Structure formats: structure tokens, C-alpha cells
Amino acid sequence: MNFNYPSNVEDLINRVEAFFASEMLPRHREWVQTVCRDGRPPSFIKDIQKKAKSQGLWNLALPELAAEEPGTRLTNLEFAPIAEILGRLPWGSMAFNCHAPEVPNMAMLQSIATREQKIKWLNPLLNAETRSSFAMTEPAVASSDATNIATKMDFEGNAIVINGHKWFATGGAHPDCSFFIVMGVSDPDAGRTGQHSMVIVPTDTPGVTIVRDLRFMGWTDHVAPIAEIKFENVKVPAENLLGIRGEGFKGAQVRLGPARIHHCMRCIGLAEMVLAQMVARAQERTTFGKTIVEYDTVQKWIAEARIDIEQTRLFIQRGAWMLDNSPDKNTWRTVSQIKVTTPRMLQKITDRAIQLFGAMGGTDDTLIHHAWTYARWLRIGDGPDEVHLRQIFKTEPVPDWSIAECPYIAPLETYGVG
């Protein structure tokens, strides 16, 4: 594995870094005031997106762009360091049209949508002219087992009628969201993983109700507001079926691997941002006649954070390389391992940062509480830790020898026993 980047990618990384420093970071306080405190959409996002697009910094997270589709074609490994830069701010990915849930939705539409669906639904996403949402999780069932999904999809002639209750649909509460990609049961008599289909549902379809915006542990996702949605006798044309009927889970797999890698690389950016704040705070504050950084405990926290960040970054780069080069069962095992370890790393660092900052660490004056909550959410979102750990265990090789035959253990008679 070679994690060195060619000169053109190094140049792109530097350009993104420069754009972040000159165009985005100076606007962050305005974003916090406008979005987090005043509850208004930021007026400058479209201008920043226009600048990014004009500089060729657009749709960076989509390696399979067609010739006519706007964007920069990067592999997962090449996008990894850029995702880290964007992850330093909650809204960082928006500037380059690289935010969730748009990127995984665009990737899925690229892969399985019809030509007509791409023109109607994909192209506006590629140009940041609209927003979308993926509605899969349901409040009435344990969604850690996605085959529990119970929303009904009845095919009636040239129409599909949908009835169900969804929640934690990322981006579904955004005012610019124009359609949902909905997962539901279309073929209840089929096998366990062949019962579900995906359907595109415009948000203004009669019978669609946004019940409420959802918060997680008091935290609002201001970039992609989370929705609870009811679908009551919602009727859409049959051509809104996305992919093949009964292969909803197979089609959705397209969005899972890269999306998890992107989440984790953004976590690295958040961790770097939190660590930098920890170092600055520890240098500036004094207690009992000593600067905080002089205490062994604080030095240990900072040193361990650096180790955790570096080793997790390498793990993610390895997973990104595998997705690009050999997407097999070992790749998905690695992605699961990354998905478990990365948010745990971020949660540990942010917890210590809050302790170091004191009360300020839990306020909107810093992004520390956002990073902590994001990490805690990620341990549930895109598959809870326990599901990934179960999959990792199931793929662990079983030795072809018993303990009595173990070549690493000396026979008992070696020690005069038996």
C-alpha cells in the first residue's frame, strides 16, 4: 500500500487547505451566530460554493463521475485528506458539495438510477440546486437489523403506494430538501433480504408529513437537519422505483462503504481541531501557580490524543485504499473496524478536552461539544457498534487445530505433567 499522493493530488490538497483558510474559517463565527444562535440559513454558503466550483473544487467525493457531470474525480484514498480538512467545521463539506447525505445519495443514483431519474434527481444534486434525504430508520422497529424495516410499498398498476413511519432521516428537515429515497417492504413473501425496495418520493407529495425536526442529545444537525416523517397513502409513479424491485439492500450497499469512510475522515479533522484547542488552552490557563500544560495528566492526554489520531488516520487510509483496489469481504471487515474505532477515538479526546476546558467546553463558544455528540451519534448511526463488532467476529478465522494441538503451546509433558 502506498499512501503517497501524486503531485496533482498534493496540489489539490494544498488548494483546498488555502481555500479553507481564506474563505471558510473567517466566516465560521458568522455561521455560528447565524445558524446556531439565530436559527437562520447562512447567506454566504451559495457564494462560497460558487467560488469553490469555479476553482475546480467541486464534488470531490465522487470517484465515478461521468464525463458530463461536474466535479473533481478523486479516489477514496485521494479524498481522505481533503475530507479531514473539511471535517474541522460542521459545515465545511457544504462548500464543496461533499456533505452527507448528498454524497452517498448521489453515488447511489449514479450507480442504479435510470437515465431519466438521473436527469430529474441526480443532476440538481450534483449542482447543489436542491437537497435530498435517505429515509430508512423507523421508530417502531429495531433498525440495527435493517430487515426489520416495515414501511409498506404496494405496486398498483402504474403507481406505488407507500405507508410507513420513518425517523432520523438525515437532511429530511432541511427546507431545500425536495425528495426522499425511501426504503420499504415491496415483496413480503420473498427471502429475508429480498423483500425491500427503494423509491424516490418528492417531499411535496400528498400524504407526506414532516412530523418534527429531531435533535440528538440536545444537538441539532444544522447542516442536514434530521426529520421524523410519516407516509400515509403516498402515491408516486412506478418509474420512481430506484434500482430493481426487491433489491433495495443490494442497491443501498453502494452508499455504505464510502459514506462510513467519509464520516470517519471528518472525525479525524474534528479530532485535530479539538487537540489544537486543548494545546492552546493548556498553555494559557493557570491553576495553583502552574500552567495547566505542566501537569503530567494533561501532557499524557495530549500525547495519547496524538497517538490515537495518527494510528486511526492510517487505519482509515488503509480502508480507503482497499475500497479503491479490492472491495471484497476483507474490505467490508476493515470498514466495520474503522467505523467502530474512529468515533471511540474522537469521543475519548473530546471528553478530555471538555474536562480541560471546564464549563466552556460544553458551550457554543467551542466546537468541542459538537464533536463529542457527533462521535456519540456515529457509534449508533450507519450501524451501531454492536452490529459491526458482530460482523467482525463472524469473519474472524477459526484455527484448524484444537488447544490440545496448538503449535504455540508446549505439551504438558514438557513440564513433567501428565
C-alpha positions in Angstrom: 0.0 0.0 0.0 1.3 3.4 -1.0 -0.3 6.4 0.8 1.8 8.9 -1.0 -0.2 11.2 -3.3 0.7 12.1 -6.9 1.7 15.8 -7.4 -1.7 16.8 -8.9 -3.5 15.5 -5.8 -0.9 17.1 -3.4 -1.7 20.4 -5.3 -5.4 19.9 -4.9 -5.0 19.2 -1.1 -3.0 22.4 -0.8 -5.6 24.4 -2.8 -8.4 23.1 -0.5 -6.3 24.0 2.5 -5.8 27.5 1.2 -9.5 27.9 0.3 -10.5 26.7 3.8 -8.1 29.2 5.4 -9.1 32.2 3.3 -12.8 31.7 2.5 -14.2 29.4 5.2 -12.5 29.8 8.6 -13.0 33.6 8.7 -16.8 33.0 8.2 -17.2 30.4 10.9 -18.1 32.8 13.7 -20.8 34.3 11.4 -22.0 30.8 10.7 -22.4 30.0 14.4 -24.2 33.3 15.1 -26.5 33.0 12.1 -27.3 29.3 12.2 -26.8 28.1 15.7 -27.9 31.2 17.6 -30.3 33.0 15.3 -31.7 29.9 13.6 -31.4 31.4 10.1 -29.8 29.9 7.0 -26.3 31.3 6.2 -26.5 33.8 3.4 -22.9 33.2 2.3 -22.9 29.5 1.5 -24.0 29.9 -2.1 -21.3 32.4 -2.7 -18.6 30.2 -1.2 -19.9 27.2 -3.3 -19.8 29.3 -6.4 -16.1 30.2 -5.7 -15.2 26.6 -4.9 -16.9 25.3 -8.2 -15.1 28.0 -10.2 -11.8 26.8 -8.8 -12.4 23.2 -9.7 -13.0 22.2 -6.0 -16.4 20.5 -6.6 -18.0 17.1 -5.9 -14.6 15.9 -4.7 -16.1 12.8 -3.0 -17.5 11.1 -6.1 -14.8 9.0 -7.9 -17.3 7.7 -10.6 -18.3 11.0 -12.1 -19.3 10.7 -15.8 -17.7 13.0 -18.4 -20.6 15.4 -18.4 -21.0 15.5 -14.7 -19.4 18.5 -12.8 -16.7 17.7 -10.3 -13.2 16.5 -9.5 -12.7 12.8 -9.8 -10.8 11.5 -6.7 -10.4 8.0 -5.4 -11.5 7.3 -1.8 -7.8 7.4 -0.7 -7.2 10.7 -2.5 -10.3 12.3 -1.0 -9.4 11.1 2.5 -7.0 14.0 3.5 -9.5 16.5 1.9 -12.4 15.1 4.0 -10.2 15.6 7.0 -9.8 19.3 6.2 -13.5 19.8 5.6 -14.3 17.9 8.9 -12.8 20.6 11.0 -16.0 22.6 10.7 -19.6 21.2 10.9 -20.4 23.0 7.6 -17.0 22.5 5.9 -18.1 19.9 3.4 -21.0 22.0 2.2 -18.7 24.4 0.5 -17.5 21.7 -2.0 -20.8 19.8 -2.3 -19.3 17.0 -0.3 -21.7 16.8 2.6 -24.0 14.0 3.8 -26.5 12.7 2.9 -26.0 14.2 -0.6 -22.7 12.4 -1.4 -23.9 8.8 -0.6 -27.3 9.6 -2.3 -25.5 10.9 -5.4 -23.3 7.8 -5.5 -26.3 5.6 -5.3 -28.2 7.5 -8.0 -25.1 7.3 -10.2 -24.9 3.6 -9.8 -28.5 2.4 -10.1 -30.8 5.2 -11.3 -32.3 5.2 -14.8 -31.2 7.9 -17.3 -34.5 9.8 -16.7 -34.0 9.6 -12.9 -30.5 11.0 -13.2 -31.7 13.9 -15.2 -34.5 14.7 -12.8 -32.9 13.9 -9.4 -29.2 13.4 -9.7 -28.2 16.5 -11.8 -29.7 19.0 -9.4 -27.8 17.4 -6.5 -24.5 17.5 -8.5 -25.0 21.2 -9.0 -26.2 21.9 -5.4 -29.5 23.2 -6.7 -31.5 21.0 -4.3 -31.2 18.7 -1.2 -32.2 15.1 -0.6 -32.7 12.6 2.3 -32.4 8.9 2.8 -35.4 7.5 4.9 -34.7 4.1 6.2 -34.8 4.0 10.0 -38.1 3.5 11.8 -39.2 4.3 15.4 -41.3 1.1 15.8 -38.7 -1.5 15.0 -35.0 -2.2 15.9 -33.3 -0.7 13.0 -29.9 -2.2 13.9 -31.4 -5.1 11.9 -32.4 -3.3 8.7 -34.5 -6.3 7.6 -37.0 -5.2 10.3 -38.0 -2.2 8.2 -41.8 -2.4 7.9 -42.9 0.5 5.7 -45.2 -0.9 3.1 -44.9 -0.4 -0.7 -47.8 -1.6 -2.8 -47.4 -1.7 -6.5 -50.8 -0.8 -8.0 -50.7 -0.6 -11.8 -48.5 2.4 -12.8 -48.2 3.7 -9.2 -46.6 2.8 -5.9 -48.5 3.4 -2.7 -46.4 3.9 0.4 -47.4 3.7 4.1 -44.9 4.0 6.9 -43.3 6.0 9.7 -39.6 7.0 9.4 -37.3 9.0 11.6 -33.7 10.1 11.8 -33.8 10.8 8.1 -30.7 12.9 7.7 -31.4 16.1 5.8 -35.1 15.4 5.7 -36.0 18.5 7.7 -33.9 20.9 5.5 -36.2 23.5 3.8 -34.4 22.8 0.5 -34.9 19.0 0.6 -37.0 18.1 -2.5 -37.1 14.3 -2.3 -36.6 11.3 -0.1 -35.2 8.0 -1.1 -37.4 5.6 0.9 -36.7 2.0 1.9 -39.8 -0.3 2.4 -41.3 -3.7 2.0 -42.4 -4.4 -1.5 -42.2 -8.2 -1.6 -43.1 -9.6 1.8 -43.1 -13.2 0.6 -39.6 -13.1 -0.7 -36.5 -14.1 1.2 -35.3 -12.1 4.2 -33.0 -9.8 2.2 -35.2 -9.7 -1.0 -38.3 -8.1 0.4 -37.3 -4.4 0.3 -37.2 -1.8 -2.4 -36.2 1.9 -2.7 -38.5 4.5 -4.1 -37.9 8.2 -4.8 -40.6 10.3 -3.1 -40.9 14.1 -3.7 -41.3 15.9 -0.5 -44.4 17.7 -1.7 -46.3 14.5 -2.5 -49.8 14.4 -0.8 -49.6 12.2 2.3 -46.0 13.1 3.2 -45.9 14.8 6.7 -42.7 16.1 8.4 -43.7 15.4 12.0 -40.8 17.2 13.6 -37.1 18.1 13.5 -35.1 15.7 15.6 -32.2 16.5 17.9 -29.7 14.0 19.3 -28.7 14.6 23.0 -29.8 18.2 22.6 -27.6 18.6 19.4 -29.1 19.9 16.2 -27.6 18.9 12.9 -27.7 22.4 11.3 -26.2 21.2 8.0 -28.6 18.3 7.4 -31.5 18.7 9.9 -32.9 15.3 10.9 -36.6 14.6 10.3 -39.3 12.3 11.6 -41.7 11.6 8.6 -45.0 9.9 8.1 -46.0 8.4 4.7 -49.8 7.9 4.6 -51.2 6.6 1.3 -48.4 8.3 -0.5 -48.8 7.6 -4.3 -45.9 8.1 -6.7 -45.3 6.9 -10.3 -43.9 3.4 -10.7 -40.9 4.9 -12.6 -39.9 6.3 -9.2 -38.7 2.8 -8.2 -34.9 3.1 -7.7 -33.0 0.1 -8.9 -34.5 -3.3 -9.1 -37.6 -4.3 -7.1 -36.7 -6.4 -4.1 -33.0 -5.4 -4.3 -33.2 -2.4 -2.0 -30.5 -3.6 0.3 -28.2 -4.5 -2.6 -28.6 -1.1 -4.1 -28.1 0.7 -0.8 -24.7 -1.1 -0.4 -23.3 1.4 -2.9 -23.6 4.2 -0.4 -22.4 2.5 2.8 -18.7 1.9 2.4 -17.5 5.3 1.2 -20.0 7.1 3.4 -18.6 5.4 6.5 -15.0 6.3 5.4 -16.1 9.9 4.8 -17.7 10.1 8.3 -14.5 8.7 9.9 -12.2 11.1 8.0 -14.3 14.0 9.1 -13.8 12.7 12.6 -10.0 13.0 12.1 -10.5 16.7 11.2 -12.6 17.2 14.3 -10.1 15.5 16.5 -7.3 17.6 15.1 -9.3 20.8 15.7 -10.1 19.7 19.3 -6.5 18.8 20.0 -5.3 22.2 18.8 -7.7 23.9 21.2 -6.6 21.7 24.0 -2.9 22.6 23.5 -3.7 26.3 23.3 -5.9 26.3 26.4 -3.4 24.3 28.4 -0.7 26.8 27.6 -2.8 29.8 28.6 -4.6 28.8 31.8 -3.0 28.5 35.3 -4.2 26.7 38.4 -2.4 26.6 41.8 0.6 28.5 40.5 1.2 26.3 37.4 0.1 26.4 33.8 -2.2 23.5 33.0 0.2 22.1 30.5 2.7 21.5 33.3 0.6 18.8 34.8 1.5 15.2 33.9 -2.1 14.3 33.3 -2.6 17.0 30.7 0.6 16.1 29.0 -0.5 12.5 28.9 -3.9 13.4 27.4 -2.3 15.4 24.6 0.3 12.8 23.8 -2.2 10.0 23.8 -4.5 12.1 21.6 -1.7 12.5 19.0 -1.1 8.7 19.0 -4.8 7.9 18.6 -5.2 10.4 15.8 -2.2 9.1 13.8 -3.0 5.4 14.1 -6.7 6.0 13.3 -5.8 8.1 10.2 -3.6 5.2 8.9 -6.3 2.7 9.5 -8.8 4.8 7.6 -6.3 5.3 4.7 -5.9 1.6 4.6 -9.7 1.1 4.3 -9.9 3.8 1.6 -7.2 2.1 -0.4 -9.0 -1.3 -0.1 -12.2 0.2 -1.3 -10.4 1.6 -4.3 -8.4 -1.5 -5.1 -10.0 -4.7 -3.7 -13.6 -4.3 -2.5 -14.2 -7.8 -1.1 -15.3 -9.2 2.2 -12.0 -8.2 3.9 -12.7 -4.6 2.8 -16.0 -4.6 4.5 -14.5 -6.1 7.6 -11.9 -3.3 7.6 -14.6 -0.7 7.1 -16.5 -2.1 10.1 -13.4 -2.0 12.2 -12.8 1.7 11.3 -16.4 2.5 11.9 -16.1 1.2 15.5 -12.7 2.6 16.5 -12.9 6.1 15.0 -15.8 7.6 16.9 -14.5 6.0 20.1 -11.2 7.8 19.5 -13.0 11.1 18.9 -15.2 10.6 21.9 -12.3 10.0 24.2 -10.3 13.0 23.0 -13.3 15.3 23.2 -14.3 14.1 26.7 -10.8 15.0 27.9 -11.0 18.3 26.1 -14.2 19.2 27.9 -12.5 18.3 31.2 -9.6 20.5 30.3 -11.7 23.5 29.2 -14.2 23.2 32.1 -17.6 24.7 31.5 -16.6 26.5 28.3 -16.1 23.1 26.7 -19.8 22.5 26.8 -20.8 25.8 25.2 -21.3 27.0 21.6 -18.1 29.1 22.1 -16.1 26.0 21.0 -16.9 23.1 18.8 -15.9 20.5 21.4 -19.4 19.6 22.5 -20.4 19.3 18.8 -17.5 16.9 18.2 -18.4 14.8 21.3 -22.1 14.5 20.3 -21.1 13.7 16.7 -18.9 10.9 17.9 -21.6 9.6 20.2 -24.1 9.7 17.4 -21.7 7.9 15.0 -21.5 5.0 17.4 -25.2 4.4 16.5 -25.6 5.9 13.1 -24.7 3.8 10.0 -24.9 0.7 12.1 -24.3 0.6 15.8 -21.0 -0.7 17.3 -22.5 -4.0 18.3 -23.6 -4.8 14.8 -20.2 -4.1 13.3 -18.5 -6.0 16.1 -20.7 -9.0 15.4 -19.7 -8.9 11.8 -16.0 -8.6 12.7 -16.3 -11.6 15.0 -18.1 -13.6 12.3 -15.3 -13.1 9.9 -12.5 -13.9 12.3 -10.7 -17.1 11.1 -11.1 -20.2 13.2 -7.9 -22.2 13.6 -7.8 -25.7 12.2 -6.4 -27.1 15.4 -7.7 -27.5 19.0 -5.9 -26.1 22.0 -4.5 -29.6 22.7 -2.9 -29.4 19.3 -2.0 -25.8 19.4 1.5 -25.3 17.9 2.1 -22.2 20.2 1.6 -24.2 23.4 4.2 -26.7 24.7 2.7 -30.1 25.6 2.1 -30.6 29.3 4.6 -33.5 29.4 7.3 -30.9 28.6 6.8 -29.7 32.2 6.6 -33.2 33.7 2.8 -33.1 33.9 0.6 -35.9 32.6 
